[in-house]
Structure formats: structure tokens, C-alpha cells
């Protein structure tokens, strides 16, 4: 019987990561965390895992994110696949947030790297990270506690979070949509629309769809199960379909893109804002002339 050939990820990237990653440090980190207790504390028994999530291998990790191995290796791998630097790429989202939001939701937060950055940028805001993997949330919580960053993590499905409507001023998603079927991404955007306050901001940081279409070898090497479907889509169109306005997408260091949009204000508020803009300022109102 023929032996199955190794995938490109196994042939090329896995050996590189194996060389770059400090395995002894990962073992020490693994042994320092009570995974059984942590997973039990974070697991919400009402959460239903979508079939695609249970059966897909993400980041070349067998069985995807529902494992301790995935939670341990996510950060060491990710730091090398976001050129020119993971912090710079993630900061493009954080710095694009306007105003001073009171409540921020980080969908698909993974190990909480962006979640922490959001809290540091807006220390007065309530910041929540939501993810489908309790193992990833255990790592996220461990990192936040070690850094003394006060954020909340919740086990949930971004397609149906169970959170109240219009509860957040900002909803964001980092490196999430290239790991979901397009239908799931569209459902997540509809849920984000529901969760936002009127006028609230949505930000999506992910792979650059134009770049991925033009360089198919990237999709071949990384072998993310849905990355080709993602590359053939259009986040701007998905945002418009979900009801967002002021939609725009910017390149982030060629390999990534940042999409931004707002939830429209109700018509009454929109008209009031327009009238306020048209109304002259007090110092522009002509004074009555003496007879």
C-alpha cells in the first residue's frame, strides 16, 4: 500500500517552525498551566461546535483548535507568518478605532493578543474576547493574568454569541475569516451588526484577498482549509450585505487587509445630525442691524 505523500506544510513549513520554536519553553509553559481545570471553567455546555470547526486542521495542527497543542503553538507560529511584524499588523486594527469606545468585543480572539492590545489602547473600556476553543481561552487568560491586563474571555460561537443586542461600541475580528467558510463569515458579520450600537464601528483584519488571488502558492503552502474560498470573496461586499455603511478596505503591508465599516444611525438621529451640521455656528449668525 502506498504511503501518503507529505503535504507542502509538512515538507516545508513544519520543519522551519520546528527549528524556530523553543520546544523546551513550550513544555515548561504547558506544565505550568492546569489545562483540565481551565478548560472546564471556560467551557460553556450550551455552545454547539459547527461541523467545519470540529473537522478542520488549522495552522497545520491536527484536529484544529480544540486541543492543547493548538493553544501552545499558535503564538510561536503566528509571529513568523505576519510580516513585517505581528505587533505592527495587529496595531493597524487597534489604531484605526475612532473615538473612545466604552465596550469592545474581539470575535475569534484566539490566545487574546489583540484583545490585550485593545485594552492597553483603551484602558477605560470593557474589553471582551470570545472564541470557540476553550483551550485557546485558557491560554488567553493565562497571558492576560501574567501581563496584569484586565480583560474578560467568553466561550462562544461568533455566529450566535448569545450576547445582548446593541451592547458594544466596537466589534472586531482578527485573522478569523480566512479560517471560516464564506457563509459562516457572512453570518458572523450579521451577528456583529446586531451586537453594535447604532454608529458603532466594525473592524476586520485578515489576509489580503487580492494578494491571495494573485499568489495562489501562498494558499497552497499554508493549506488553511478555507483560505481559497476566502480569497475569492470580497469582505466589502459581505459588509454591505450585512447592512453596514461607510465600508472601506485598506492594504496592511501587502499580505493583509483591514476592512472598516459602521452600523447606520436610525433615521431620526441621522436627520438630527445632518440638521446640526447645516445649522450655522453662533459666531456665524448675523447680528440684527440697528434701524
Secondary structure as a PSIPRED ss2 file (coil, helix, strand):
# PSIPRED VFORMAT (PSIPRED V4.0)

   1 X C   1.000  0.000  0.000
   2 X C   1.000  0.000  0.000
   3 X C   1.000  0.000  0.000
   4 X C   1.000  0.000  0.000
   5 X C   1.000  0.000  0.000
   6 X C   1.000  0.000  0.000
   7 X C   1.000  0.000  0.000
   8 X H   0.000  1.000  0.000
   9 X H   0.000  1.000  0.000
  10 X H   0.000  1.000  0.000
  11 X H   0.000  1.000  0.000
  12 X H   0.000  1.000  0.000
  13 X H   0.000  1.000  0.000
  14 X H   0.000  1.000  0.000
  15 X H   0.000  1.000  0.000
  16 X H   0.000  1.000  0.000
  17 X H   0.000  1.000  0.000
  18 X H   0.000  1.000  0.000
  19 X H   0.000  1.000  0.000
  20 X H   0.000  1.000  0.000
  21 X C   1.000  0.000  0.000
  22 X C   1.000  0.000  0.000
  23 X H   0.000  1.000  0.000
  24 X H   0.000  1.000  0.000
  25 X H   0.000  1.000  0.000
  26 X H   0.000  1.000  0.000
  27 X H   0.000  1.000  0.000
  28 X H   0.000  1.000  0.000
  29 X H   0.000  1.000  0.000
  30 X H   0.000  1.000  0.000
  31 X H   0.000  1.000  0.000
  32 X H   0.000  1.000  0.000
  33 X C   1.000  0.000  0.000
  34 X C   1.000  0.000  0.000
  35 X H   0.000  1.000  0.000
  36 X H   0.000  1.000  0.000
  37 X H   0.000  1.000  0.000
  38 X H   0.000  1.000  0.000
  39 X H   0.000  1.000  0.000
  40 X H   0.000  1.000  0.000
  41 X H   0.000  1.000  0.000
  42 X H   0.000  1.000  0.000
  43 X C   1.000  0.000  0.000
  44 X C   1.000  0.000  0.000
  45 X C   1.000  0.000  0.000
  46 X C   1.000  0.000  0.000
  47 X C   1.000  0.000  0.000
  48 X C   1.000  0.000  0.000
  49 X C   1.000  0.000  0.000
  50 X C   1.000  0.000  0.000
  51 X H   0.000  1.000  0.000
  52 X H   0.000  1.000  0.000
  53 X H   0.000  1.000  0.000
  54 X H   0.000  1.000  0.000
  55 X H   0.000  1.000  0.000
  56 X C   1.000  0.000  0.000
  57 X C   1.000  0.000  0.000
  58 X E   0.000  0.000  1.000
  59 X C   1.000  0.000  0.000
  60 X C   1.000  0.000  0.000
  61 X E   0.000  0.000  1.000
  62 X C   1.000  0.000  0.000
  63 X C   1.000  0.000  0.000
  64 X C   1.000  0.000  0.000
  65 X C   1.000  0.000  0.000
  66 X C   1.000  0.000  0.000
  67 X C   1.000  0.000  0.000
  68 X H   0.000  1.000  0.000
  69 X H   0.000  1.000  0.000
  70 X H   0.000  1.000  0.000
  71 X H   0.000  1.000  0.000
  72 X H   0.000  1.000  0.000
  73 X H   0.000  1.000  0.000
  74 X H   0.000  1.000  0.000
  75 X H   0.000  1.000  0.000
  76 X H   0.000  1.000  0.000
  77 X H   0.000  1.000  0.000
  78 X H   0.000  1.000  0.000
  79 X C   1.000  0.000  0.000
  80 X C   1.000  0.000  0.000
  81 X C   1.000  0.000  0.000
  82 X C   1.000  0.000  0.000
  83 X C   1.000  0.000  0.000
  84 X C   1.000  0.000  0.000
  85 X C   1.000  0.000  0.000
  86 X H   0.000  1.000  0.000
  87 X H   0.000  1.000  0.000
  88 X H   0.000  1.000  0.000
  89 X H   0.000  1.000  0.000
  90 X H   0.000  1.000  0.000
  91 X H   0.000  1.000  0.000
  92 X H   0.000  1.000  0.000
  93 X H   0.000  1.000  0.000
  94 X H   0.000  1.000  0.000
  95 X C   1.000  0.000  0.000
  96 X C   1.000  0.000  0.000
  97 X C   1.000  0.000  0.000
  98 X C   1.000  0.000  0.000
  99 X C   1.000  0.000  0.000
 100 X C   1.000  0.000  0.000
 101 X C   1.000  0.000  0.000
 102 X C   1.000  0.000  0.000
 103 X E   0.000  0.000  1.000
 104 X E   0.000  0.000  1.000
 105 X E   0.000  0.000  1.000
 106 X E   0.000  0.000  1.000
 107 X E   0.000  0.000  1.000
 108 X C   1.000  0.000  0.000
 109 X C   1.000  0.000  0.000
 110 X C   1.000  0.000  0.000
 111 X C   1.000  0.000  0.000
 112 X C   1.000  0.000  0.000
 113 X H   0.000  1.000  0.000
 114 X H   0.000  1.000  0.000
 115 X H   0.000  1.000  0.000
 116 X H   0.000  1.000  0.000
 117 X H   0.000  1.000  0.000
 118 X H   0.000  1.000  0.000
 119 X H   0.000  1.000  0.000
 120 X H   0.000  1.000  0.000
 121 X H   0.000  1.000  0.000
 122 X C   1.000  0.000  0.000
 123 X C   1.000  0.000  0.000
 124 X C   1.000  0.000  0.000
 125 X C   1.000  0.000  0.000
 126 X E   0.000  0.000  1.000
 127 X E   0.000  0.000  1.000
 128 X E   0.000  0.000  1.000
 129 X E   0.000  0.000  1.000
 130 X E   0.000  0.000  1.000
 131 X E   0.000  0.000  1.000
 132 X C   1.000  0.000  0.000
 133 X C   1.000  0.000  0.000
 134 X H   0.000  1.000  0.000
 135 X H   0.000  1.000  0.000
 136 X H   0.000  1.000  0.000
 137 X H   0.000  1.000  0.000
 138 X H   0.000  1.000  0.000
 139 X H   0.000  1.000  0.000
 140 X H   0.000  1.000  0.000
 141 X H   0.000  1.000  0.000
 142 X H   0.000  1.000  0.000
 143 X H   0.000  1.000  0.000
 144 X H   0.000  1.000  0.000
 145 X H   0.000  1.000  0.000
 146 X H   0.000  1.000  0.000
 147 X H   0.000  1.000  0.000
 148 X C   1.000  0.000  0.000
 149 X C   1.000  0.000  0.000
 150 X C   1.000  0.000  0.000
 151 X C   1.000  0.000  0.000
 152 X E   0.000  0.000  1.000
 153 X E   0.000  0.000  1.000
 154 X E   0.000  0.000  1.000
 155 X E   0.000  0.000  1.000
 156 X C   1.000  0.000  0.000
 157 X E   0.000  0.000  1.000
 158 X C   1.000  0.000  0.000
 159 X C   1.000  0.000  0.000
 160 X E   0.000  0.000  1.000
 161 X C   1.000  0.000  0.000
 162 X C   1.000  0.000  0.000
 163 X C   1.000  0.000  0.000
 164 X C   1.000  0.000  0.000
 165 X C   1.000  0.000  0.000
 166 X C   1.000  0.000  0.000
 167 X C   1.000  0.000  0.000
 168 X E   0.000  0.000  1.000
 169 X E   0.000  0.000  1.000
 170 X E   0.000  0.000  1.000
 171 X E   0.000  0.000  1.000
 172 X E   0.000  0.000  1.000
 173 X E   0.000  0.000  1.000
 174 X E   0.000  0.000  1.000
 175 X C   1.000  0.000  0.000
 176 X C   1.000  0.000  0.000
 177 X H   0.000  1.000  0.000
 178 X H   0.000  1.000  0.000
 179 X H   0.000  1.000  0.000
 180 X C   1.000  0.000  0.000
 181 X C   1.000  0.000  0.000
 182 X H   0.000  1.000  0.000
 183 X H   0.000  1.000  0.000
 184 X H   0.000  1.000  0.000
 185 X H   0.000  1.000  0.000
 186 X H   0.000  1.000  0.000
 187 X H   0.000  1.000  0.000
 188 X H   0.000  1.000  0.000
 189 X H   0.000  1.000  0.000
 190 X H   0.000  1.000  0.000
 191 X H   0.000  1.000  0.000
 192 X H   0.000  1.000  0.000
 193 X H   0.000  1.000  0.000
 194 X H   0.000  1.000  0.000
 195 X H   0.000  1.000  0.000
 196 X E   0.000  0.000  1.000
 197 X E   0.000  0.000  1.000
 198 X E   0.000  0.000  1.000
 199 X E   0.000  0.000  1.000
 200 X E   0.000  0.000  1.000
 201 X E   0.000  0.000  1.000
 202 X E   0.000  0.000  1.000
 203 X E   0.000  0.000  1.000
 204 X E   0.000  0.000  1.000
 205 X E   0.000  0.000  1.000
 206 X E   0.000  0.000  1.000
 207 X E   0.000  0.000  1.000
 208 X C   1.000  0.000  0.000
 209 X H   0.000  1.000  0.000
 210 X H   0.000  1.000  0.000
 211 X H   0.000  1.000  0.000
 212 X H   0.000  1.000  0.000
 213 X H   0.000  1.000  0.000
 214 X H   0.000  1.000  0.000
 215 X C   1.000  0.000  0.000
 216 X H   0.000  1.000  0.000
 217 X H   0.000  1.000  0.000
 218 X H   0.000  1.000  0.000
 219 X H   0.000  1.000  0.000
 220 X H   0.000  1.000  0.000
 221 X H   0.000  1.000  0.000
 222 X H   0.000  1.000  0.000
 223 X C   1.000  0.000  0.000
 224 X C   1.000  0.000  0.000
 225 X C   1.000  0.000  0.000
 226 X C   1.000  0.000  0.000
 227 X H   0.000  1.000  0.000
 228 X H   0.000  1.000  0.000
 229 X H   0.000  1.000  0.000
 230 X H   0.000  1.000  0.000
 231 X H   0.000  1.000  0.000
 232 X C   1.000  0.000  0.000
 233 X C   1.000  0.000  0.000
 234 X C   1.000  0.000  0.000
 235 X H   0.000  1.000  0.000
 236 X H   0.000  1.000  0.000
 237 X H   0.000  1.000  0.000
 238 X H   0.000  1.000  0.000
 239 X H   0.000  1.000  0.000
 240 X H   0.000  1.000  0.000
 241 X H   0.000  1.000  0.000
 242 X H   0.000  1.000  0.000
 243 X C   1.000  0.000  0.000
 244 X E   0.000  0.000  1.000
 245 X E   0.000  0.000  1.000
 246 X E   0.000  0.000  1.000
 247 X E   0.000  0.000  1.000
 248 X E   0.000  0.000  1.000
 249 X E   0.000  0.000  1.000
 250 X E   0.000  0.000  1.000
 251 X E   0.000  0.000  1.000
 252 X E   0.000  0.000  1.000
 253 X C   1.000  0.000  0.000
 254 X C   1.000  0.000  0.000
 255 X C   1.000  0.000  0.000
 256 X E   0.000  0.000  1.000
 257 X E   0.000  0.000  1.000
 258 X E   0.000  0.000  1.000
 259 X E   0.000  0.000  1.000
 260 X E   0.000  0.000  1.000
 261 X E   0.000  0.000  1.000
 262 X E   0.000  0.000  1.000
 263 X E   0.000  0.000  1.000
 264 X C   1.000  0.000  0.000
 265 X C   1.000  0.000  0.000
 266 X C   1.000  0.000  0.000
 267 X H   0.000  1.000  0.000
 268 X H   0.000  1.000  0.000
 269 X H   0.000  1.000  0.000
 270 X H   0.000  1.000  0.000
 271 X H   0.000  1.000  0.000
 272 X H   0.000  1.000  0.000
 273 X H   0.000  1.000  0.000
 274 X H   0.000  1.000  0.000
 275 X H   0.000  1.000  0.000
 276 X H   0.000  1.000  0.000
 277 X H   0.000  1.000  0.000
 278 X H   0.000  1.000  0.000
 279 X C   1.000  0.000  0.000
 280 X C   1.000  0.000  0.000
 281 X C   1.000  0.000  0.000
 282 X H   0.000  1.000  0.000
 283 X H   0.000  1.000  0.000
 284 X H   0.000  1.000  0.000
 285 X C   1.000  0.000  0.000
 286 X C   1.000  0.000  0.000
 287 X C   1.000  0.000  0.000
 288 X C   1.000  0.000  0.000
 289 X C   1.000  0.000  0.000
 290 X C   1.000  0.000  0.000
 291 X C   1.000  0.000  0.000
